[in-house]
Amino acid sequence: LLFCAATAATAAIMTERKVLNKYFPPDFDPKKIPRMHMTRDRQYVIRIMAPFSMQCNTCGEYIYKGKKFNARRETALNETYLGLRIYRFYIRCPRCVSEVAFKTDPEHTDYICEGGATRTFEAQKIAEADDKRLETERDEEEMSNPMKALENRTKESKREMDILDALEEIKDQNARFSKVDYEELLTKNREFEEEIARQEEQEEDAAVKAVFGASSTFVRRIQDESDDSDEDKPVGSTTKSAGNPTDVLAPEPLAKKSKLQQKIGVVVKRKAKIGAAPPATKSGLSLLGGYEGSSSSEES
């Protein structure tokens, strides 16, 4: 039971936190609710980033633009610009915890450092301030001196004409470049490179001739006897006369014995012709007669 009661109480609290419609009794009177009287210079704690780079006057710590702080914000009393409120912010130095104050500047869309720190040098802001100051002085001078106004207008018109002339020149230059044939340029560049290579080759040949002498001096090669014998032979002797087309099917004639074979005594057997009769074998009587004839010839 205790567990169920605790669970029910927790559920009631959670549902009460999420409820949208609350119960108002019949005798509810909103006028009886006490109102909080808060002053206009009350402060709120907000999260803010440093709007500019500054240096602490107490410890010399640099506070760079964009560093986050938990600042106190208040509305500046009796300070407005065209009906816009001006707010003041208080932050603390991260090193010495001294207070730094700055406020908004809607006239120049910037911030003004009031105390506790010194704003560091900003070239862009100084340049913009100088341009605005010069423009204001020029307007005041033109209002008081008509000749100065005429002179300024003449200078301005001359400057515009110079700008237009420069623009026309740029347009003409672009139009001239747009008519260029890039294929022709590549062809000319290739021909120029080939001409340079040809000239370099000619210079190298001239240098070689100057070092090694004229090209007419050369060494003749001594020919061998075999080469002379080959040259003495007529050209027609090496070529075969064309015969009948059927000569290809006939057997080639046997080559003659070379001198080396004749010296060594190598016997070359002839190939037997197809269809020819085999050689006749000698009988014993013929061999005997031949032997007797050889012996008688030896005795004589």
Number of C-alpha atoms within 10 A of each C-alpha: 6 7 8 9 10 11 12 12 12 12 12 11 12 11 11 12 9 8 9 7 7 7 5 8 7 6 6 9 9 7 7 7 8 7 7 6 6 7 7 10 11 10 15 12 12 11 11 16 14 16 17 17 17 21 18 23 15 14 13 14 15 18 21 15 12 12 12 14 16 14 21 18 21 18 18 16 12 7 11 15 10 7 7 10 15 17 17 20 23 19 21 17 21 13 13 12 12 15 15 21 18 19 19 18 15 14 11 9 7 12 16 15 18 14 14 19 24 17 16 13 10 10 9 9 11 11 11 10 13 12 12 12 11 11 12 11 11 15 12 11 14 15 11 11 11 11 12 14 16 12 12 14 12 12 12 12 12 12 12 12 12 12 12 12 12 12 12 12 12 12 12 12 11 11 11 10 10 9 8 10 9 9 9 10 11 11 11 12 12 12 12 12 12 12 12 12 12 12 12 12 12 12 12 12 12 13 12 13 12 10 9 9 11 11 8 6 8 7 6 6 6 6 8 9 9 9 9 10 9 11 10 9 10 9 9 8 8 8 8 7 8 7 8 7 7 7 10 9 7 7 8 8 6 9 6 8 13 9 9 9 12 10 9 8 10 11 9 10 6 7 7 9 9 6 6 7 8 8 6 6 6 8 8 9 9 10 11 11 11 11 11 12 11 11 11 9 8 8 6 5
